[in-house]
Amino acid sequence: MTQRLATIESHVVPARVGYGDVTEELCGVPCAIEGEVPGWVDGKVYRQAGGAFMGPESTLLDGLGHVAMWEVKKGNVFFTNKFLDTAAWRVWKETGTKSWTGTVKSSSNVGKMEAKYKAIREKATSRMNPNVNFWVLEGDQVAATSEFPQGECILIDPTTLESLKTIKPIPGSIPFDKKNGLVFTTPAHFFKDPSRDADYHLSSYLRFVDSKGKVETGYKLFKGRSLAAGKQFECAETVPLMTFKWDERGKTPNGDKDLPGYMHSLGESEKYVVGLVPSKKLRFERLGRGDLGFFQLYTMGDCDIEFVVFDKQAGGRFVGRVTCPGVRGMMFHTAACYTPHSSTNLVNIITTYSSVDAFNKVPGSNPPTQGLMEFSLNLSTLTATSRLISPTIIEFPTVNPLYLEKSPKYVYGVGTLPPPTSLGHFTVHRLEVATGDHVEWAPPPHTIASEPLFVPAPGGADELDGVLIVPSIHLKQNASSLIFVDPRTMKTVGMARNPIMVNFGLHNLFVPTEQNYSIRC
C-alpha cells in the first residue's frame, strides 16, 4: 500500500543528499535484495530519519519527526515509513510552514505557529518533535521519544507506524507536576531486559520548594515498566545537587560541578545503574529562550566528568557521585557496563568520549582527544580512572547484546574512512577492546554508514556469532539501503535496497520478534 502526500509535494525544495523532504509514506513494501539476508534474522529495524529539514544549515539532528521501519523475516525485507502525527507535521502538511524545534537549532517560526495555527495544532497527537530515539515498552510496543520535553513519547503501531497517542512514562513531565517537580530531561537511552521485573530511567529535575522562588535541582532514578496503557515509573531515589533562587539562576557560587549535566545514556551492569555526567552543564538562565535548540541550553563547564551510581540490588539506592579527576569533556553512547573479576566495589563502563563539546567547538581550538574510552569506577573511593581504547570509533558503539553486562572482547561503531576520503564519510569498525586493534568494513563506494546493530544468531556460542545491520546512504545514487555485514569477516553479505530515500537521522534500533535478551534502547 502506497500513499502519496500530494499536499506536501508543492512545498518540497531541492536539498542535499540525505536532507530531502519525504513525499511518500509506504507500508510493507518489499525491498530488492542483493546478496543474501540471513534467514534466521527475525525482527524489526527502526530508524529515526528526518522527514524534512529547515534549510541548508540544518544538521541531521534537526529533522521533522519521521520513522522508517524494516521487517526482516525469512531472508526478506519489507519497508514502512511514516511521519509522526505532530503539530509541526500538520502545519507543514497543510501550509508549508516549517516550524519545529530541532535538537541543535530551533525554527524562528515556532512561536508564530503556536498562535497562528492553533486549530491545526490541537488536532495533532503530540506537540513535541521526537527525532532522537525509540523506547521499547511492554511486549512489542514501541514509542518514539525525545530527551526534551521530559521523556514524553508518541506510542506508534509497530506494524503501520501510525501515531496512537502521547504517553508520559516519567512522572513530572509537562504539565508541571507539583509533587514531582519538573523532570527536565531524560537520557535517550536505557536498557530493556525481559528477564527482570523493572527497567530504569535517570532524569534531571527542577522543583520549587517554596513560594519565594527557591528552587532545588538534581537527579531522580525511576524504576518500573512503562505500559502502553499509561502506567508510570516510580521514583526510586532522589539525588539533590543544589538549591538557588530562580531570579539568581545564572549564579553558581559552588562552581559548575553541581549543575545538572547533559546525560545522553545510561550504563547498566548486573548490579548497578550508572548515569554518565559530562562537563556539559545545563544553564538555567537560558531556559525559555525560543531561539535556542535543546543542545544550546547547555555549555561546557569548569568541572571534571562524573558518574552517578545506583545499586539495583538495593532497590535503586544511591551509591555516590564518582569523579574522574582531570578528565573533562563529553560522553554520549555506552557500549557495555560490567563488574570486572567478580569485584564488589568496581564497575567498568565503555563509552565514546570527546574532550570538546561536539556541537559548540571553539574555532581554532586544538584537535580534541576522542574515541572509545573505558572508565573504571572505584565505588569505595568514588574516583574513576580512564583508558583510551582507540580513536578509531568516534560514535555509536555497540556490542553483541548478550555481552551488554559482560566484559566484551569486541566493540563495533562508526568511524571515519581513511584519506583520501573526506571527513564525514563514515564506515563501521570492529575494535578489539584489549588491544585497540580494529578491522574496517569496506562499504560500497560513496556510502555513509549509520549506527550499526548487532543481531545475535540463535544458539550462537561465540561473541562473533551474528550479523551487523547497517542503515546506509549512497551519495552518488541519492539512495539508501539496509546492509548486512558478517562481524567475523567484516564483509557485506547482503543488501536490501529501500524503495525511497531514507534521510540522515540519529539512532537505529533492532527489536527481535522473540525478545529473549536485553535491548539497549
PEQUIHU-V727020 format. One line per field, one symbol per residue. ss: DSSP state (H for helix, E for strand, - for the rest). phi: phi as a letter, one per 40 degrees, with the letter a starting at -180 (. if undefined). Layout:
ss=???
phi=???
This chain:
ss=-EEE-HHHH--------------EEE--EE-EEEE-------EEEEEEE----------------EEEEEEEE--EEEEEEEE--EHHHHHHHHH-----E----E---HHHHHHH-HHHH----E------EEEE-----EEEE-------EEEE------EEEEE---------E---EEEEEE----EE------EEEEEEEEEE-----EEEEEEEEEEE---------EEEEEEEEEEEEHHH-------HHH--E----EEE---EEEEEE--EEE-HHH--------HHHEEE-----EEEEEEHHH--EEEEEEE------EEEEEEEEE-HHH---EEEEEEEEE---------------EEEEEEEEE----EEEEEEEE----EEEE--HHH------EEEEEEE---------EEEEEEE-----EEE------EEEEEEEEEE---------EEEEEEEEE----EEEEEEEE----EEEEEEE-------EEEEEEEE------EE-
phi=.bbcccccdcccbdaccgbcccbbbbagccccbbgbcdcccbibbbbcbdcabcicccbccbccdabbabcbafgbbbbbaacccbccccccccbgccabccccbbcccdcccdccbdcccccccaccbcbbabbcbcgbcbbcbbcacfgcbbcbccbcgcccacbbccdhcdcdbcccgcccbbdcbabbbccbcabbbbbcbbbccacbgcbbbibbbbbibcccchcccbccabbcbabacdcbcccbccgcccccccbbabbaccbbbbccbcccbcbccccgcccbcdcccbbcbcaccabbbbcccbggdccicbbbdgbbibbbbcbaaaccffccbbabbbacaacbccbaccdgccdccaicbbbbcccccfbbbbaccacccbafcabdccbcbbcccbbbacacccdcccdhcbbbbbbcccbgcabbcccddfbbcbdcbcbccdgcbbccciacbbcbbbcccfaaabbbbcccbfbcbaabcccbcbccabbbabbccbcbacbcc
